[in-house]
Amino acid sequence: MYRGSRLAASFLLVLTGLAASAIALFVVPHTVGDGPTRWAMPVAIAFAIGHWAALAGIVRGRDWGRNLAVLVGELGGGLAILAGVALLVGAGSFGTKIADGPGLAAWMLGVYTLLAIAAGRVPVLAHLSPLERRREIYGPSFAGIAAAV
């Protein structure tokens, strides 16, 4: 087990969840307007909700929360790679200056990679031995006491 994996995954989910929620609620609706790309609004909102659902699962120690957090990390990394490819082929920059786009894509790729790694290290209770499961639930100091009861 890796100590602090749930804390790191939770912190990164809050960080990326706030950014994804702000983008989904304030940036995407004004960008797409009433055009044919209106489908992007519910997709962006669902992606933002996925961050908060994964956070709830990670905090409560659920296996589905870990799996959802890894999926969110994979999707976010894929979006970052897509943004990098779009910048390489000449799409418009994300920021006010042309130099802001590659930095934003690289930052997004790094954060979502760290999120997927941290979430992937969160232990899955179903795959642990009984002693490891008690250590995970009660903590390392109380695992022996809980076994005696």
C-alpha positions as a Markdown table, in Angstrom:
| # | Residue | x | y | z |
|---|---|---|---|---|
| 1 | Met | 0.0 | 0.0 | 0.0 |
| 2 | Tyr | 1.1 | 3.5 | -0.6 |
| 3 | Arg | 0.4 | 5.9 | 2.2 |
| 4 | Gly | -1.2 | 9.2 | 1.2 |
| 5 | Ser | -2.5 | 7.9 | -2.2 |
| 6 | Arg | -6.1 | 8.7 | -1.2 |
| 7 | Leu | -5.1 | 12.2 | 0.0 |
| 8 | Ala | -3.1 | 12.9 | -3.2 |
| 9 | Ala | -5.9 | 11.7 | -5.4 |
| 10 | Ser | -8.5 | 13.7 | -3.4 |
| 11 | Phe | -6.4 | 16.9 | -3.7 |
| 12 | Leu | -5.9 | 16.4 | -7.4 |
| 13 | Leu | -9.6 | 15.6 | -7.9 |
| 14 | Val | -10.6 | 18.9 | -6.1 |
| 15 | Leu | -8.0 | 20.9 | -8.1 |
| 16 | Thr | -9.1 | 19.5 | -11.5 |
| 17 | Gly | -12.8 | 19.3 | -10.5 |
| 18 | Leu | -12.9 | 23.0 | -9.8 |
| 19 | Ala | -11.2 | 23.8 | -13.1 |
| 20 | Ala | -13.5 | 21.4 | -15.0 |
| 21 | Ser | -16.6 | 22.8 | -13.3 |
| 22 | Ala | -15.6 | 26.4 | -14.1 |
| 23 | Ile | -14.9 | 25.5 | -17.7 |
| 24 | Ala | -18.1 | 23.5 | -18.1 |
| 25 | Leu | -20.3 | 26.2 | -16.6 |
| 26 | Phe | -18.8 | 29.4 | -17.8 |
| 27 | Val | -16.5 | 28.9 | -20.8 |
| 28 | Val | -18.1 | 26.1 | -22.9 |
| 29 | Pro | -21.6 | 27.7 | -23.1 |
| 30 | His | -20.3 | 31.0 | -24.3 |
| 31 | Thr | -17.9 | 29.3 | -26.7 |
| 32 | Val | -20.3 | 27.0 | -28.5 |
| 33 | Gly | -23.4 | 29.2 | -28.4 |
| 34 | Asp | -26.3 | 27.9 | -30.4 |
| 35 | Gly | -24.3 | 26.2 | -33.1 |
| 36 | Pro | -24.0 | 22.6 | -34.1 |
| 37 | Thr | -21.4 | 22.0 | -31.3 |
| 38 | Arg | -24.0 | 22.5 | -28.6 |
| 39 | Trp | -23.5 | 18.8 | -27.6 |
| 40 | Ala | -20.3 | 19.8 | -25.9 |
| 41 | Met | -22.1 | 21.5 | -23.0 |
| 42 | Pro | -23.7 | 18.3 | -21.5 |
| 43 | Val | -20.4 | 16.4 | -22.2 |
| 44 | Ala | -18.4 | 19.0 | -20.3 |
| 45 | Ile | -20.9 | 19.1 | -17.4 |
| 46 | Ala | -20.8 | 15.3 | -17.2 |
| 47 | Phe | -17.0 | 15.3 | -17.1 |
| 48 | Ala | -17.1 | 17.9 | -14.3 |
| 49 | Ile | -19.6 | 15.8 | -12.3 |
| 50 | Gly | -17.4 | 12.8 | -12.8 |
| 51 | His | -14.6 | 14.5 | -10.9 |
| 52 | Trp | -16.9 | 15.1 | -7.9 |
| 53 | Ala | -18.4 | 11.6 | -8.0 |
| 54 | Ala | -14.9 | 10.1 | -8.0 |
| 55 | Leu | -13.9 | 12.3 | -5.1 |
| 56 | Ala | -16.9 | 11.1 | -3.1 |
| 57 | Gly | -16.0 | 7.5 | -3.9 |
| 58 | Ile | -12.3 | 8.0 | -3.0 |
| 59 | Val | -13.1 | 9.8 | 0.3 |
| 60 | Arg | -15.5 | 7.1 | 1.3 |
| 61 | Gly | -13.0 | 4.4 | 0.4 |
| 62 | Arg | -15.1 | 2.7 | -2.3 |
| 63 | Asp | -13.6 | 0.6 | -5.1 |
| 64 | Trp | -15.8 | 2.3 | -7.7 |
| 65 | Gly | -14.4 | 5.7 | -6.7 |
| 66 | Arg | -10.9 | 4.5 | -7.4 |
| 67 | Asn | -11.9 | 3.2 | -10.8 |
| 68 | Leu | -13.8 | 6.3 | -11.7 |
| 69 | Ala | -10.9 | 8.5 | -10.6 |
| 70 | Val | -8.5 | 6.5 | -12.8 |
| 71 | Leu | -11.0 | 6.9 | -15.7 |
| 72 | Val | -11.2 | 10.7 | -15.1 |
| 73 | Gly | -7.4 | 10.8 | -15.2 |
| 74 | Glu | -7.3 | 8.9 | -18.4 |
| 75 | Leu | -10.0 | 11.0 | -20.0 |
| 76 | Gly | -8.2 | 14.2 | -18.9 |
| 77 | Gly | -4.9 | 13.0 | -20.2 |
| 78 | Gly | -6.5 | 12.2 | -23.5 |
| 79 | Leu | -8.0 | 15.7 | -23.7 |
| 80 | Ala | -4.6 | 17.1 | -22.9 |
| 81 | Ile | -3.0 | 15.1 | -25.7 |
| 82 | Leu | -5.8 | 16.1 | -28.1 |
| 83 | Ala | -5.1 | 19.8 | -27.1 |
| 84 | Gly | -1.4 | 19.3 | -27.8 |
| 85 | Val | -2.1 | 17.8 | -31.2 |
| 86 | Ala | -4.6 | 20.6 | -32.0 |
| 87 | Leu | -1.9 | 23.2 | -31.2 |
| 88 | Leu | 0.6 | 21.3 | -33.4 |
| 89 | Val | -1.6 | 21.4 | -36.4 |
| 90 | Gly | -2.4 | 25.1 | -36.1 |
| 91 | Ala | -5.5 | 25.5 | -34.0 |
| 92 | Gly | -6.0 | 28.7 | -32.1 |
| 93 | Ser | -4.3 | 29.2 | -28.8 |
| 94 | Phe | -6.2 | 28.7 | -25.5 |
| 95 | Gly | -4.9 | 31.9 | -23.9 |
| 96 | Thr | -4.4 | 35.5 | -24.9 |
| 97 | Lys | -0.8 | 34.8 | -26.0 |
| 98 | Ile | 0.3 | 32.1 | -28.4 |
| 99 | Ala | 2.7 | 30.8 | -25.9 |
| 100 | Asp | 0.0 | 30.1 | -23.3 |
| 101 | Gly | -1.5 | 27.1 | -25.2 |
| 102 | Pro | 1.4 | 24.6 | -25.0 |
| 103 | Gly | 2.0 | 25.4 | -21.4 |
| 104 | Leu | -1.7 | 24.8 | -20.5 |
| 105 | Ala | -1.7 | 21.5 | -22.4 |
| 106 | Ala | 1.5 | 20.3 | -20.7 |
| 107 | Trp | 0.2 | 21.4 | -17.3 |
| 108 | Met | -3.1 | 19.6 | -17.9 |
| 109 | Leu | -1.3 | 16.4 | -19.1 |
| 110 | Gly | 0.9 | 16.5 | -16.0 |
| 111 | Val | -1.9 | 17.0 | -13.5 |
| 112 | Tyr | -4.1 | 14.3 | -15.0 |
| 113 | Thr | -1.2 | 11.9 | -15.2 |
| 114 | Leu | -0.5 | 12.4 | -11.5 |
| 115 | Leu | -4.2 | 12.0 | -10.7 |
| 116 | Ala | -4.4 | 8.7 | -12.5 |
| 117 | Ile | -1.2 | 7.4 | -10.8 |
| 118 | Ala | -2.3 | 8.5 | -7.3 |
| 119 | Ala | -5.8 | 7.0 | -7.9 |
| 120 | Gly | -4.4 | 3.8 | -9.2 |
| 121 | Arg | -2.4 | 3.3 | -6.0 |
| 122 | Val | -5.5 | 3.5 | -3.8 |
| 123 | Pro | -6.0 | 0.0 | -2.4 |
| 124 | Val | -8.9 | -2.1 | -3.6 |
| 125 | Leu | -10.4 | -3.7 | -0.5 |
| 126 | Ala | -11.6 | -6.8 | -2.3 |
| 127 | His | -8.1 | -7.7 | -3.4 |
| 128 | Leu | -6.5 | -7.5 | 0.0 |
| 129 | Ser | -5.8 | -10.2 | 2.5 |
| 130 | Pro | -7.8 | -10.1 | 5.8 |
| 131 | Leu | -4.9 | -8.6 | 7.7 |
| 132 | Glu | -4.2 | -6.0 | 5.0 |
| 133 | Arg | -7.9 | -5.2 | 4.9 |
| 134 | Arg | -8.0 | -4.6 | 8.7 |
| 135 | Arg | -4.9 | -2.4 | 8.4 |
| 136 | Glu | -6.5 | -0.4 | 5.7 |
| 137 | Ile | -9.8 | 0.1 | 7.6 |
| 138 | Tyr | -8.5 | 0.5 | 11.2 |
| 139 | Gly | -5.0 | 1.8 | 10.5 |
| 140 | Pro | -1.7 | 0.0 | 11.1 |
| 141 | Ser | -1.7 | 0.5 | 14.9 |
| 142 | Phe | -5.1 | -1.1 | 15.4 |
| 143 | Ala | -4.9 | -4.0 | 13.0 |
| 144 | Gly | -3.7 | -6.5 | 15.7 |
| 145 | Ile | -6.2 | -5.3 | 18.3 |
| 146 | Ala | -9.1 | -5.6 | 15.8 |
| 147 | Ala | -8.0 | -9.2 | 15.0 |
| 148 | Ala | -8.1 | -10.2 | 18.6 |
| 149 | Val | -11.7 | -9.0 | 19.2 |
